[in-house]
Amino acid sequence: MKENKISDYLELKITQKMIDDYAEASKDFNPIHIDEEFASKSIFKTRIAHGMLTLSVIMECLYDLYSEKMLQNTLFEARLKNPVYSEEKIKIYIEEKSKEKINIVCKKHNGDEAVSASLLFK
């Protein structure tokens, strides 16, 4: 690993189908995620992705890159900063701070951070 290497690892759209599938798998049927009429009356004005759905996309990226190390003792910390809306594009950036620390930022299409996280290999 090169020190302070930053890469835009993944860009994708969080679709309503992904949200619905996650709701089914997690049994989290909160209407803010699946009911457009309900969500339109909320502070968000539309449906939002489950925070754990966004985190699971990040974890999949990390596992793709660091599968061997991910099986060791690791510490993952994350902050959900802004909601990801249904049908919104996100981009995941990964910064290798050192051999032991990875910083992750998930940005929305408008540049706002949705998630900031770090992964420590112990």
Secondary structure, 3 states (H helix, E strand, C coil): CCCCEEEEEEEEEECHHHHHHHHHHHCCCCHHHHCHHHHHCCCCCCCECCHHHHHHHHHHHHHHHHHHHHCCCEEEEEEECCCCECCEEEEEEEEECCCCEEEEEEEECCCCEEEEEEEEEC
